[in-house]
Amino acid sequence: MGGRPLKKHRFATRAVHGGKRNVRPVHSHTVPIFQTVNYEYEDFNQKLRVSSGEEEGYLYTRYSNPTVDAMNEAVADVEEADKAFAFASGMAAISTAFFALIKDGDHVLASSVLYGGSYDFLVNFLPQYGVEASFVDVWDHDAVKKGFRKNTRVLYLEPMMNPTLMLADLPALASFAKEHDVFVLVDNTFTPPYLFHPFRNGAQGVVHSTTKFIGGHGDTIGGIVLGSDPFMEKVEKLGRVYGGVMSPFNAWLTLRGLRTLGVRLERSCENALALAEFLEGHAKVRRVYYPGLESHPQHTLAKALFAGFGSMVSFEIDGGLNAARKADDAFRLITSTVSLGEVDTIASHPASSSHRNMSPEYRDKYGITDGLIRLSVGIEDIEDLKADIEQALNSL
């Protein structure tokens, strides 16, 4: 009994049952943690067959591991990808995906609004390898078309951008990229499967920080790259050589989190919309960023692309850094920390954390002001969340 669910099954079923094919021989109902470095064989000849690829098996956990393979299979299943390869962090996944795609003399066209770690990598590290990155407002399609060069190899973007929640019309952008033979790489961390499926909309490669929504409980760091051959062949080779792979225990935690991704997102998206509406009507809030609001400039696009409007809400208050600091210190239920996508609600200050490596001028241009607070909305009771925000804002 058991095994990998058929593709005809819906998201929640696939998330709950995915990845079990790899544990059939031990008849375990849940995927166990294969906390081992190496493996044993019946005899020398079997070891030779496994090492040569003539027989399926495991050699060394840096290359592959049953628990990690189960997690890879399950995430690939819900993301509708051919293959997946897990890494020790989201940035390990992102950087390896790029190294699988670029070479000296290539150009990367990226969204002007990105996770700060991605921006730092593109600006401060890729040039060391002879690769130039330029940035464009991906919601301006004319600017995107003009941004392609003869040596552009990758178009890199987030469907819902961190932290101002502008949207990328991925089907249209993928169509432009195809005309120029450019690989479309998508960071789908903010809009994980259930909310959005990049491969249905023209992506050729997808990365996630599984630390966030997929893991979902703030207890494991990881990343994953998804796609098809030959891209994934290069990703796997680089991952095994560079060695930044996910551990079996972290894979087990990530797989456990994936099982409840759908129900967690349903509740957190519901809470996020309610909080966005609450904040939009608050006298001490200057602006709210949330695609579920009709005031969002891309609300119609959000309805067309996503199964839900997401769990992230950003809002700006008057008073800059001092006001943001005071509100942050006043939260009692909401946790003030970094990261996102967990079961509890987290407040962060992008200008001093995730986007601190960007210049003040750059941040101001794209709405990442000193008064901007980003909420990763959890699954708590909505009235308790509203009350905590209310008392924090009243402290200003």
Buried (B, 14 or more C-beta within 10 A) or exposed (E): EEEBBEEEBEBBEBBBBBBBBBBEEEEEEEBBBBEBEEBEBEEEEBBEBBBEEEEEBBEEBBEBBBBBBBBBBBBBBBBBBEBBBBBBBBBBBBBBBBBBBBEEEBBBBBBBBBBBBBBBBBBEEBEEEEBBBEBBBBBEBEEBEEBBBEEBBBBBBBBBBBBBBBBBBBEBBBEBBBEBEBBBBBBBBBBBBBBBBBBEBBBBBBBBBBBBBBBBBBEBBBBBBBBEEEBBBBBBEBBBEBEBBBBBBBBBBBBBBBBBBBBBBBBBBBBBBBBBBBBBEBEBBEBBBBBBBEEBEBBEBBEEBBBBBBBBBBBBBEBBEEBBBBBBEBBEBBBBBEBBBBBBBBBBBBBEBBBEEBEEEBBEEBBBBBBBBBBBBBBBEBEEBBEBBEEBBEEB
